[in-house]
Amino acid sequence: MTVSSYNKLVKANQLVLILFYNNWCMWSRKMLPAFDKAADLIRNKFKPPGTALLAKVECDKNVKLCKTFKIKQYPTAILVNHSTKINKEYKNKRSEKAIVNFMKKHIKMSTQKRK
């Protein structure tokens, strides 16, 4: 993801969980499979499109975006909320189930605020 694609994704989706990682980082490599599986579940489960999305940023290739978010360690996941402009760091377990549950919770909170 680049800065321009980031702006488009955030405008098009209510919630975006962004994983900032590097391939040389062992902890990033361990988290990527669970994050990818969670991304597939979120994409297929939550309708309408634009409700939630999981995205990845490889920091060695996208230094500007990682500096914008002040990423200092890998992996770091940050939830970006389109409507409130509030970013929240993900600090739960690095498992598919934990990531999906985190997103479910925030999707529910987000839809309740809009009612």
Phi and psi in degrees as a GROMACS rama.xvg file:
@    title "Ramachandran Plot"
@    xaxis  label "Phi"
@    yaxis  label "Psi"
@TYPE xy
-110.271  177.045  THR-2
-60.8616  -43.2448  VAL-3
-68.8268  -40.2194  SER-4
-70.0755  -31.2553  SER-5
-58.8919  -49.7701  TYR-6
-59.0539  -41.4589  ASN-7
-66.1182  -43.7644  LYS-8
-62.7238  -43.4053  LEU-9
-67.7413  -37.0623  VAL-10
-68.0731  -31.9105  LYS-11
-89.2098  -10.5754  ALA-12
-132.096  136.722  ASN-13
-61.4389  -47.4727  GLN-14
-128.817  134.237  LEU-15
-131.72  120.363  VAL-16
-96.2559  116.394  LEU-17
-107.346  125.875  ILE-18
-98.9097  117.524  LEU-19
-96.2125  123.507  PHE-20
-147.639  172.792  TYR-21
-139.639  140.877  ASN-22
-65.7291  -25.6317  ASN-23
-77.3153  -11.6513  TRP-24
-87.2993  122.045  CYS-25
-59.0234  -41.6091  MET-26
-68.472  -34.5958  TRP-27
-63.882  -47.2974  SER-28
-61.4618  -32.7774  ARG-29
-72.3706  -33.2846  LYS-30
-82.9876  -27.5621  MET-31
-54.9506  -45.7224  LEU-32
-60.6968  -42.0993  PRO-33
-66.3089  -39.5752  ALA-34
-65.2245  -42.7763  PHE-35
-63.6961  -41.7207  ASP-36
-65.2257  -41.9979  LYS-37
-63.385  -38.8955  ALA-38
-60.7385  -42.38  ALA-39
-62.9988  -44.0053  ASP-40
-62.3644  -45.4729  LEU-41
-62.9602  -44.7515  ILE-42
-60.0925  -39.7693  ARG-43
-86.0996  -23.9728  ASN-44
-92.0074  -38.239  LYS-45
-100.01  118.81  PHE-46
-121.242  152.945  LYS-47
-75.3991  166.145  PRO-48
-55.1177  144.925  PRO-49
99.2441  -3.98877  GLY-50
-73.7096  -52.4922  THR-51
-154.082  152.08  ALA-52
-152.917  146.245  LEU-53
-110.795  134.784  LEU-54
-136.525  158.765  ALA-55
-124.443  147.342  LYS-56
-131.512  118.562  VAL-57
-86.2391  112.763  GLU-58
-67.4866  -30.5385  CYS-59
-64.3131  -27.2997  ASP-60
-98.0246  -14.3728  LYS-61
-134.751  60.1785  ASN-62
-59.3694  -41.4517  VAL-63
-60.2812  -45.6933  LYS-64
-66.3272  -39.4886  LEU-65
-67.08  -35.6517  CYS-66
-68.3073  -36.7693  LYS-67
-58.7097  -39.4211  THR-68
-89.8195  2.01801  PHE-69
55.9916  45.2122  LYS-70
-73.4995  124.345  ILE-71
-118.164  -14.5531  LYS-72
-145.308  159.495  GLN-73
-124.116  146.079  TYR-74
-77.8863  151.843  PRO-75
-129.445  129.623  THR-76
-114.923  133.761  ALA-77
-128.876  130.592  ILE-78
-89.6775  123.846  LEU-79
-108.142  122.873  VAL-80
-102.345  115.609  ASN-81
-58.2228  -44.1898  HIS-82
-81.0242  -37.2127  SER-83
-93.588  -12.8127  THR-84
61.9712  22.5505  LYS-85
-101.555  132.41  ILE-86
-106.309  137.494  ASN-87
-129.729  128.801  LYS-88
-77.2728  135.833  GLU-89
-81.49  122.124  TYR-90
-127.32  22.5051  LYS-91
-90.0292  -172.571  ASN-92
-61.3167  156.245  LYS-93
-96.4568  48.4094  ARG-94
-116.302  157.403  SER-95
-55.4125  -47.8868  GLU-96
-62.0236  -43.8099  LYS-97
-65.2652  -39.9643  ALA-98
-65.1769  -45.723  ILE-99
-62.8955  -44.1899  VAL-100
-62.2985  -40.0641  ASN-101
-58.8703  -46.0515  PHE-102
-67.3843  -42.0616  MET-103
-56.1259  -45.826  LYS-104
-59.5792  -45.1545  LYS-105
-76.0291  -29.9908  HIS-106
-65.3474  -44.3607  ILE-107
-61.3596  -46.6092  LYS-108
-62.442  -39.8205  MET-109
-66.8395  -42.194  SER-110
-70.5447  -32.4562  THR-111
-67.3048  -36.3134  GLN-112
-67.92  -29.2578  LYS-113
-79.9667  -15.7966  ARG-114
